[in-house]
Amino acid sequence: MYQPQHPGNRLDGIEVVSAEGAVFRLRATRAATGLLALKVDAPLVLVSAQGAEAKLRQGWDGTLGYSHYGLEVAFATAGEATVTLRSIPPPDKPVPNTDAELAAFRTAYAARPSRFPENAAEFARWQTTYRQKLAGLLMGGGLPQRVPLEPKMLETKDYPKFTLRRLEYRSQADRTNIALLSLPKGVARAPLLVALHGHENDWGDAAEKAYTPGNNDDFCAYFAERGWAVLQPATMNHTLQHPTWTLQGEWSWDAMTAVDYAAALPEVDMQRVAVCGLSTGAHLAMNLLALDDRVKAGVVGCILSTWHHYRRFRVPPHCDCGIMQQISSQLEQCDWAALAAPKPVQFQHGRQDNALCPGADPAKLDLKWNIGVMPPEEYATTFDEVRRAWRLTGAPDGTETHFHDGPHSVNNPAAFEWLSQWVK
């Protein structure tokens, strides 16, 4: 649990006398505040604190690392303190959904603070306001100024139907990132797919293996082999670089500036740009659809949900990268999705994705990770709102949910058909 060598520990004036399991004895030589980095595989709660004030905070938001909590302590004077925590065990069986819970959810959902208006003109103003709010929440107040990319070609590889570039570029004055870009052979100006992966692939890197069929994110391969340029910026580096930002904000801006690189290439048709993301990468896709006008359409794979359903996740070991705490009070997920309207967006769910697919089989849950499934009625409530947004923008056929029989993955043929239909 306690990680004594973690660089995030702040113990000036505080000594850890003992850390036995979930009980911590601390000694302060003066009035002091400090932080202990804890790594766990289950949710924690604070049971008691004697001799000092104590509070748990999430560290998986990039401030400490995946599956980390920060234990904050404050001594008013010199002295000793004992802090006791408790790990929450998984339930013995899935938590059932009830009619009363669903009714309460629907009532709260209808009264949510971010609910968008019924009138088209008011909805357009709402979108402007909430796009700015989303950028502010994610990116330290709003979209930053662009800096020179200074791209460096690191490697080029030849595949039967495309060439693959690995490059480094600058997304902020103090930040560089890696991206992969495939360019199809025999295509003068190709449509561009921005491909965004989540926790299922290489953290902090762009995954070359995604350009080979059979990988979790092989939508990269599927589109690359069918005449698209496929741009995959690195994501999932779980170390937050800018304290006022969020991990999702850093990854989304990395992706948007990677598009700047592609935009300068004669081989890429910037009038035909789409995005496809899986899992947390699908949240990033929602950000690009909301914030980047160059992105014309998208596929959002296995992520559209409700914050109410996120309470059925056990975090950790699940990792939401801090996003629920960061934006859930400001923006419900259906409203987040509505920021993309009227751009064509297909939302996908795999029926074998027991964590996120509505109506999944609760008997197949790993209770260490999830305590229950989302009832189909809950998803229907949220997607009714998504459809309402597209109707308000005059594009009632511009969104759909595609259910496929696979696991937590993108159905490549459905994604390709959807985007090819709209990005011509």
N, C-alpha and C positions, 0 to 999 in steps of 0.2 A: 504493500500500500504506500507507505512513505518512501519517497525517492530522495535520499539524502544528497545525491550528486546532481540533482536536476538544476539546471541554470536558472530556473524560475523561482527557486527558493529565495525568500527575503527574511533574513533572521538577524538583522542588526539589533543587538541588545537582547536577543532571545536565544535560549539554549533548549534544544530538544533533549530532555533528560531521558525519556524512554518513549518508544513507539512500538507498543506490543499489540499487534492486530489493529483494532479500531479504537484503542485507548491511547491518548497522548498526554504525557506529563511534560509540561513546559516550565521554564524558569526565565524571568525577565530581570535584568539588572537595573532597569529604569522604566519609566513609561515608554511603551514601544508598540509598534504595529508590525506584523509580519505575515508571511504566507508560506505554507508548506505545500509542495506538489505531491499529490497522491495519485497512484495509478491503480485502477480497479477494473473488474470485469462485471460489475453489477451496480445499479443505482445505490447511492448513499443518502442517508439522512443524518442530521445532527440530533443526537439524543440529549446531551447536556453539556454545559460549559460552566465550570466552577473556577473562580479566580480571574477570569478574563472573559471578554466578549468574543464570540466565535461565529463564523458564518461560512457555509460552503458555497462555492461558485463554480460554474462550468469552466473547464480548461480545454475542452475539445473544440472550442471556437477558434483555435489557433494560438491562444495565449500560452498554453502549456503543452498541448499535444493530445492525440487520440486517446480516449479512455482516461483522461486525467481530470481530476478535480483540483481546485485550489482551496485549501483550508485557511481562511483569513482569521487572524487573532489580533486582539487589541488589549494591551495591559494599561490600566489607568495609572498604576504605580509599579514599582518593583515588587516581585513576588512570584508565587508558583500558581500554576493552573492545571486543571485536568479537563480534557475535552474527550468526550465519548461519542463515537459515530456508530452507525449501524448499517450493515449491508442489507438491502431488501432482496429476499430470495424470490425466485420465480414461483408462480402459483402451481398447484398440483395439476390443474386442468385449465383449459381456456376459460376466460371470463365471458359469460354469455351476454348477448345483447338483449335488451328488454324494450318493450313498447314504450314504457315510461321514459327511458333514456333517449330513444329516438324522438319522442315528442318534445322533450326538453331541448334536444339538439336543434330541432327545426325552429322552435321558438327563439332560441338564442341566435340562430343563423339569420333569421329574418330581421333581427334587431342589431346585427353586427355593425360596428362603427364605420367600416369601409364600404358598406353596401352602396353600389352605384345607382344613379337615378333611373327613373323610368322613361324620361324624355330624351330624345336623341341629341338635341343641342346641349342639354345639361350633362349628358353622358360624355360628350366630346370635351367639355370643360373639366369634368371629373378625371378623364384620362390624362389630360395635360398636368393637372395637379398631382395625380398619384404617380405618374411617371417620374416627375421631379422628386416626389417623396421617396420612391423606390431607390432612385439613384443616390439620394441623400442618406438613406438608411444603410445602403450597401457600401458606399464609396466616400465616407468621411465628409458628407455634406453635399455631394453632387459630382457630376462627371468632371474629371480633371482635365487639365490642358494636355494636349498631345505633345510629345517630344519626338525628335528625330529617331527613327527606328534603328538606324545603324545596323542593318541586317548583315549577318555573317553566315555564309554557306559552310556547314560543317561536313556534309556528306551527301552524295547522290548515289542512288542505287537503281538498277534497272530491273523492272518486272516485265512479264510478257506483254501486258496491256498498258502499262504506265511507267513513268519514272517517279522516284520518290526522293524528295529533298528533305534533309534535316537542317534546320537553321536556328540560329540564335538571334534574337531581336530585343530591342529595348522598349518596354511598355510604359515605364515611368523613368524619371531622371535617375532614380536609385534602384531600378529593378530591371532585370532581364528575364527572358523566358525562352523556352525551346518550343519549336513547332515542327510538325511534319506536313508536307504538302505533296500530294500526288498530282501529276499532270498526265492526262490521257494521251496516248500515242494516236496520231492521225486525226486529231481534233484541233481545228484552228483556234476556236474560242469556246471554252467549255463552261458550262454552268458550275457554280461553286457550292459545295456542301461544307458547312462548318460543323465538324464532328466533335462532340464533347462527351467525354467519359466521366464516370463517377468512381466510387470506391472499388468497383469491380476490376479496375485495371491499374496500371502503374501509377503510384502516387508520386506527384512531383515531376512527371515526365510524360512525354508523348509516346504512345505505345505503338511501335512499329508492327508488332504482332497483330494489331487490329486490321492491318491491310492484308491479312491472310485469312481465308474462310475458316470458320471453326472457333474463332476467338469470341469472347463475350461481346466485343464491340465491332464485330466484323461487318457492320453496316458501312464502315470505312472501305473494306474490300469490295463489298457489293456495289457501291456507287463508283468506286475507282475503276472497276472492271467494266463499267457500263457507260463510260464516256464523260464522267464528272471529274472535275478537280476536287480533291478532298483535303481540307485544311484541318489539322488536328493540333491545337495548342495544348501544351502541358497544363494539367490541372491537378488538384488534390494534394498539393504541398500543404501540409497541415501546420505550417509555421507562419503565423500572421506577421507580415512585415511592417504594416502601418497601423499603429494602435487605434486610430479613430475609424479604420475601415473594418470590413468583415472578410472572411475567407471567400465567400461567394463574390463579394465586390472585387477583390483582387483577381480572382480567376476570370470573372466576366470581363473586366477591363483588359486583361491579358488576351482574351479571345477577340475583343473588338479591335485591339491594335494589331493583332495578327491578320485580321481582315484587311487592314491598311496595307500590309505587305502584298497580299494577293491582289488588291485593287490596282497596284502599279504594274502588274504583269500583263502583257498583251495576250497571253494564252487564256486569261480568265475573263469571262463575260460578267461584268458587275451588275448588269441588269437582271441576271438570273442567279440570285444568291438565296440559299436556304440553310436551315440549321436542323440538326438532329442530335438529340442528347438522350442518354440513358441514366436513370437513377438521379444522383445529384447533378450529373451532367445535363439532365432534363430540366432541372431548376435553372441551370445556367442558360439553357436554350430559351426558357421563358424570359430571362433577363434580356437576352439579345433581341428577342422578338419585341419586347417592350421598349428597349432603349436605342436600338440601332435601325435606322430607317433603311439601310441597305439590305437588310435581311427581309426577304419578301414572303417567306412561308416557313413552316416548321413541322417537325415531328417531336413530340414530347413523350418519352418512353418511360412508363412504369413509375410515375411519381405523383401525378395529380391526385390530390387527396383532400383532407380537411385537417385543420389543427386539432380538432376533436379526436380524429383517428390517431394522430401522433401520440396521444396519451396512452395508446395501447402499445407503444414501443417502450422497450427497456433501454434507456440511454444512460450510461453504456450497458452492454457492448455495442448497441446501435450507435451510429454517429450521425447527427444531423448538422454537424459543423457549426453549431450554435444558432442556426437560422430561425428555429422556432422562437427562442427567447428574443432574438434580435428584431423580428418583424411581425410576429403573430398578433400582437396587440394593435398593430397599425394596418395590417393587410391580410385578409383571409385569402386562402389559396385560389378560390374561384375568381376573386377580384384581381389577384396577381395575374391569372391567366387572361382576364378580360382586357388587360393593358395591351395585348397583342392584336385585338380586333381592329379592323376587319381582315387582317392577314390570315390566309388559310393555315389552320393548325389542326393536325391530327394528334389526339391523345391516345396512347396505346396502353393496354394492360394485358399481361400474360396470366392465363387462368391458373397456372402452376406457381404463380408468385404469391405465396401464402401471406406474406407480410403486407402487401399493398393492393392486391387485386380485390375489388369488391366481391363479396360472396365466396371467397376462398373457403376451402375446407379447414375448419378449426382443428380437426384431428391431426392435420399435417404441420401445425405450427411447431416451431422450436420455441418452447416457452421461456427459454433463457433470453430470447430476443424479443418476442412478441407475446402479449397476454391475450390477444383477441383479434378478430378479423373485422373488417369494415362491412356492415350490412349493405346489400345493394341499394336499399332505400336511402341510405346516407349519401352514397355516391350519386344517386339520381337527383337528390336535392341540390348537390353542388353543381352537377353538370347542367341542370335546368338553368341555373344562373349563368353558366358559361354560354349556353346557347342564347340566352337573353341578350348578352353583350353583342353577339354577332348579329342578332336581329336588329338591334338598335343602330348598328352601322350599315344596315342594308345588305348584309351578306349572310343570310340564314343558312346557306349551304357551305359556309366557309369553315365549319368545325365539325368534328365527329369524334366519338370514342370508338377505337378499333380494339376489340377483344380477340386475342389469339390464344392458341392452345399451348404455348410455350411457357417457360419460366420467366424470371426477371430479365427480360431481353427485348430488343427491338425486332419486330417481324419485318425483315428486310424487303420482301416483295411488296407488302402493303405500304411501307414507307416510300419505296421507290415509285410505286404507282401514284400515291398521293402527291408527292412533290413534283413528279413529271407532269401531272395534270395541271398544276398551278404555275410552275416555273418553266415557261416555254420560251 
